[in-house]
Amino acid sequence: MLMFGATLPVMDPFQYNIVDNVLSLTVATMGAAAIFFFAARATVASKYQPALMVSGLVVAIACYHYFMIRISWQGAYTFSEGNYVPSGKSFNDFYRYADWILTVPLLMVELVTVMALSKELSRPLLTKLVIAAALMIGLGYPGEITENWSTLMFFGIASTLPFLFILFVLWVELGKAIQTQPPAVQSLLTICRFVILITWAFYPIAYAIRGDSLPNAVPGIIPEKSAWGVVGTQVGYSIADITAKAGFGLLIYYIARTKSELLAAGEKPETAPATA
């Protein structure tokens, strides 16, 4: 299991520092984003402040977990004879899944909350999205910690099914609710959906790259554990998290600001759906 330093591959300084520097960048980005979102609540109408509170919580949680991931990464290696070799201490990558199981459902809460839908519309949407998001993360974890290629692929495919359901809800059911929003907000919400689609697509790619780090994952093709497989996974997950959390949160902020400005101008930021 990659969580145990003894099975990690030897890395040259370039490979090791890529991961370490990207983890450092992620900690800084999440921390700065948390400060911004918490402070920005004062710039939007009270009905949209909960969305920014959730945005701040998402990146604050991620900042903590990435801080712990970086500490664990540094402890899992020691420099010896020009390379970084496993120290024997564990690399606890479970911090990443602990983060996702909390923050991914909260990302769905951000999106629905900033739309300020009626309880009749928001509750069923949130229930579906949050449960699907939790299933997606839960089903992906067994594949993340395995050293068997078939097991990794099985749980990778299994975790993709809730992801496809989330996309269905976002494009079909939530798409109807988006039509109740002002034109300027509709375009931003459309961007939000595409950010989720594109950034979340990076996760299965990074997940599959990890297969390259499995010992004898594909006999005759991948004969031994590859350092680049580990690097690709850690960097891929980090970049995707920055975009999916801090970047997504900025879109939520712009939506809240736009709707607050409409409210201040005496306009109605939300209208009732035609079926209501």
N, C-alpha and C positions, 0 to 999 in steps of 0.2 A: 504494500500500500504506500502511496506517495506520502502519507502522513508520517511515515517513519523514515528518519534521516538515513538509516543504514541502507535503504534501497534506492536512494537518490543517486543520480549519475554524477560523475566527476565533471566539473565545469571549468572552462578557462576563464580568466578574469573578465573578458568581454561579455561572455554569456551570463556570468553571475551578476555583474554590475548592471546589465540591461534590466534584469528582474528587480534588483534592489532599487535602482533609480526610478523605475516606473511605479513601484510600490510607494516610494517616497512622494512622487508626484501626485499619486492618488490620495494619499493622506492629506496633503496640503490643499488639494482641490476640494475635497469633501469638507474639510474644516472651514475653508473660506466660504464655501457655498452655504454652510450652516449658519455662519454669522450673518451673511447677506439675507437669507430668507427670513430669519428671525427678526432682523432689523426692518426688513421691507414690509412686514405686516402693518406697520403704522402708516404706510403709504396707500393702502387699499381700504375699501369700504369694509365694515365689520362683518358683513355676511360672507366675504371672501377670505377673511383672515384665517379661518380654520384650514383652508387649502394650503396656505403658506406655512402654517404651523406644521402640517404633515410633511411638506417639502423639506422643512428644516430638520424634522425628526429623521427623515430618510437618510439625508447626507450626514447627520451627526452620528447615527448608528453605523453607517458605512465608514466614517472616519475612524471610529473606535476599532472596528474589526480590521481595517486595513493596517492600522497601527500595530495591532497584535500579529497580523500575518507577517509584517515586515520584521518584527522582533523574532518571530519563530523562524523565518527564512535565514536571518543572520546567525541564529543559534544553530541551525541545521548544518552549517558549513564552517570549515576552517581552512585557512590558507596554508598550503604546504607544497613546496618545491615547484612554485610557479602556477599552481592550479588550486581551485577550490574543491576540496574533497569533503564527503559527508563526515560530520563530526560524531555521529552516533546519536545525537539528540534528535527528537522528533520534529518534523515539520508539520505543524497542525494546520492543514488547509481546511479543516472543518469550520474554521472561523468564517470562511467565505460562504458556506452553506447556512451557517447560523445567521449571517447577515441577510442572505437572500430570503430565508423563510420569514423574516420580519419585514424587509423593505419592499420586496416585490408585491405582496398584497397591498402595502401602503401606497405604492405607485398608482394602483387602481383607485384607491380611495382619493388620492390627489385629484385625479382626472374627473371623477364623478362629483366630488365636492365643489370644485371650482365652477362646475356647470350650474350649481344651485337648482337642481331639479326637485320636483316634489317628492315627498317620501314614498308615494305610490310608485314612482318611477325609479328612484335611486336605490331603494332597498333591494328589490329583486336583482337589479344590475350589479350592485356591490356584492351580494351574496354569491352570484354566479362567478364573478371575476375573482373574488378573494379565494373561494374554494378551488377554482381551477389553477390559480397561481400557486397555492400551497401544494396542490397535487403535482404540478410541474416540477417544483423544486424537490419535493420528497421523493419522486420517482427517479430523478436524476442522480441523487446522491449515491445509491448503491453502485451505479456504474462508475462514478467518480473515484471510488476507493478500491475498485477491483483491479486485479492485474490479469484478468482474463478478457481477451478481446471480444468474445461472444457475449459475455455478461455486460460489458460496456455498451455494445451495440443494442442489446435487448432493452436495457433501461434507458438508453438514449432515445430509442424509438418510442418507448412507453411514455417518456416525459414530453415528447413532441405532441402527443394527442391532446393534453390539456392546453398546450400552447395554441394549437389550431382552433380549439374551442374558444379561447380568449379572442383570437382574431375574428372569429365568427361573431361574437358578441359585440366587439368594437365596431365592426363594419356593418353589421345588420341591425342589431337591436339599438346600440348606442348611436348609430347613424341616423335613426329616426329622431332621437332626442336632440341631436346636433342641429337639426333643422329649426328648433325652437330658439336658437341663439342668434344674436345679431350677426350680420354678414361678416364684419371684421373678426368676430370671435370664431365664426364657423371656419374661416381659413386657418386660424391658429389651432383649432381643435383637429382639423384635418392633418396639419403638420404633426401634432402630438401622436396621432394614430400611426403615421408613417415612421416617426421616431421609434415608437415601440416595435414596429415591424422590422425596421432595418437594424436597430441596435440589438434587439433580442435575437436576430438571426446570427449575430456574431457568437453567441454563447454555444450553440451546437457546433459551430466551426471549431472554436477553441476546445470544446469537449472532445471532438473527434481527433483533433491534433494530439491530444493526450495519448491516443492509441499508439502514437509513434514513440511514446516513452515507456510502453509496456515491454517487459522482457519477453522476447520470443513471441511478440504479439502476432506476427504473420511470418511463420518459419520460412526462411529462404528469401524473404523480402526485408524484414526488419529483424536482424539477428540478435540485437542487443539493445539495451535501454539507451535512448537517445537524449542527450542534453537539450537539443533544440526542441524536442517535443515538450519538455517541461517549460522551457522559455516561452514557446509559443502559447501554451495554455495560460501561464501566469500573466503575460503581457496582454493577450487577447481578452481575458476576463477583466483585467483592470481598465483597459480602454473602453470596453463595452459598459462597465459600471459607471465610469465618469460621464459618458454620454447619456446613459439611461437614467441616471439619478440627478446629477448636477445640471446637465443639459435639459433634461425633461422638466426639472424644477423651474428653470428659467422660462420655459414656455408657459408653465402654470402661472408664474408671476406676471408675464405679459398679458395673459388672458384676464387675470384678476385686475390689473391696472386698467386695461381697456374697458372692462365692464364697470369699474368704479367711476371712470370718466363719464361713461354714458349715464350712470346713475346720478352723478353730480350735475349733469346737463339736463336733468329732468326726463331723460328717456328711460324706457323699460328694457333692461339688459336681457330679460328672459320673457318668452311668451309661452302660453299654454299650448301643448301639442294639439293637433287637429282632432285627435281621437279622445281628448279629455272631456 
